């Protein structure tokens, strides 16, 4: 083969290889782009929330919820209070946490994240010490619960929602009843408590922190 023809073919070879690679990859690039566009509504959003009913009972409540693809969200909520009056032996102490997984559905959920109807499952753990009228009840070790939830969340403004929901399930823990006497706490009963039914009611204020498009709940 003459050198001139060989050089000519070698010159065009990189172009042919580039064209071949582009032909093979172009459909994949289009597919990736389409998948990216279809997942645009599945972006991550974060909400900060507080159950106003717990707050009204002097039990500060704080929670965080994060959206996931396919209208799923995961959340964590905690309460903590330690109020006491030694003169009258009054105690109001509680520590606890809930972990939730929720599925959102309905028209509102298609227009705004963490909005509309939602059903879910939860797990919880608490300990407490309540004393009024010279009688007390406490859980020295953590109690545990699990169950299902249902609720509806509606828009207050661009960054706020109000979420109404109820939890129901199973709760179990070791309980001690006592009375304060002569500067000590005398145990009057010690038993294991099991309960099935409504475990929590919530009127929760939900806030989406951010400005503009950042963490905007509107899809």
Order of alpha helices (4+ residues) and beta strands (2+ residues): alpha-beta-alpha-beta-beta-beta-alpha-beta-beta-beta-beta
